[in-house]
Amino acid sequence: MTARWVVDEIKPARDLNVTWQPISLLFKNEPDEDSDYYTASVFTHNLMRVMESVRKAEGDDAVFALYQEYGRRIHHDQDRDFTAAEALKAIDYDVSHADAFDDDSFDAEIRTRMDKGLALCGDDVGTPIIAFDDRDGVRQGYFGPVITRVPPTEDSLAMWDALVTMMNVSGFWELKRTRTERPEFGERP
């Protein structure tokens, strides 16, 4: 939902240049191999390998379309049995990138990119992480915001502006409250 918030509401209104980075829940959480979570983590990790193949060939800007297609399938269609080739074909990307799904040579790049994000906000966080330069030009990062639906435009922009303000306050670290509802994904983008 945070990605949709950034793309649908914030990016057009604040003229952002967004670079999407991976965070592997397989690497981050190291789940037990006999758990259902392990299977899901391996699947999404391997999908990230395909994203890194696309990034390597097409550049940073090509990554989001594939990320969004994965999200449509996983969250809107409740489909966790699709192949990387099917997702690539759906957005008219070269299906040869699907070969990266089982190619662990992309893991070092995933880990490097992930570790850069975690270095900005600590290892005791999850996803999403948002990072940008503060008013002094220093790269800062936060875990979150975790949202269950995209707020209306006015609220979205106010929330973004508050995040930017907090990023500029030395000594500010955390806001949190317990989530009591599941994400509402809305219509399939």
Helices and strands as residue ranges (DSSP letters): H 2-5, I 6-10, H 11-14, H 25-29, H 36-58, G 60-62, H 63-71, I 72-76, H 84-90, G 95-102, G 104-106, H 107-121, E 129-133, E 139-143, H 153-167
